[in-house]
């Protein structure tokens, strides 16, 4: 099975208000679509997990990291310009364990 992980772009898109344009689902053997299971660990100031869950509806949000296909660690720090810099670290699990990525966004 091939999974296309475009979660980083989609999460950033949700933060800034753009709809996700990439498919993060897989086709099962029966031809139905199975949603990617995602665990979000917000380790930053003013993290609104409910906003992610509300805006990104094409994944299944799970409450335990061991139940996820992808674990996301969201951290943040003050930027020199007075803004805030967010870093999303993505780590695949199970079949997609080799998938790792980092996305940084400054507001």
Protein Blocks (a to p, Z undefined) as FASTA:
>chain_A
ZZddfklmmmmmmmnopacfbdcbdcdfkopacddddddddfbehiafklmmmmmmmbcc
dfbfklpmbdcdddddddfkopacdddddddehjllmpccdddddZZ
